[in-house]
């Protein structure tokens, strides 16, 4: 299942609420494992790419390709960089 249609809004809300980090590095990229995307709350299926991001607090977050790009863009805007 691709990322949900309202992924951008969900990611903005999660950044505002603090449930997604405002910075982190991609630790892994590979085929989906069926885990839920931390950006849009939809599963990342085996035919899709999954990105794992490690936050500053060492927590791991999983994203679809589209969601990781949206997260990076909105997080960068929040930091003002």
N, C-alpha and C positions, 0 to 999 in steps of 0.2 A: 504494500500500500504506500503510495507516495505521501509526502508530507501533507498535513491537513490544509485545506484552503485558507484557514484563518491563522496559519502558522506565524505570520508577521505580528499580528495583534497579540497572540499568546506569548511570543518571545518578548515583546515590549513589556507586557504585563508582568512576566516573570522576572525580568531585569529590574523593574520598578519595585517589585515585592522582595527582591533579594534572593529569590529561589534559584536564579541562574547567576553565575559569577560575571563580573564585568571584565575579567581578563582570564586568560588561561592559554595553554598551548596544546596543540593537537599531539596526542601521544600515540595514536594508532588510527589507521584507516584500513578498512577491509570490507568484506561482504557482510551484510546484515546478519544478525543472530536471532532475530525475533524479539529483541528487547524493545522497550518503549522509548521513543525519542523524547528526550528531556525538553526539547523545544516545543513540539506540537502535540505530544501525547499519543501519537499514532505508532504502531509497530514498524520496526525497520526490518523488512523482509529479506530473505537470502539473496534475492536478485537485485537488491539495492546496495549502495555503498553506505557504510556506517562509519562515522567519525567519533572517536573517543577523545574527549578533552579533559585535561586535568586542571582543576581550579587551583588557586593559590593555597587553599586549605586541604589540598591533596584529594578532594572528592573527584570522582569520575563522572562525566556527563556524556551521554550518547546523543548523536544528532544524525538526521538525514543530511545529504549534501546541501540541499536548499536551506535547511534550518541552521546548519553550521555557518553558512555564509550570512544569513540574516542575523544570527547571534553576533558574529564578528562585527558587522556593520553597526548594529544598534548599540553594542557594548562600546565600540569606539566613539560613537556620537556622545554617549553618556559621559565618557572620560574626557571629551572635548579635544581629542587628538585627531 
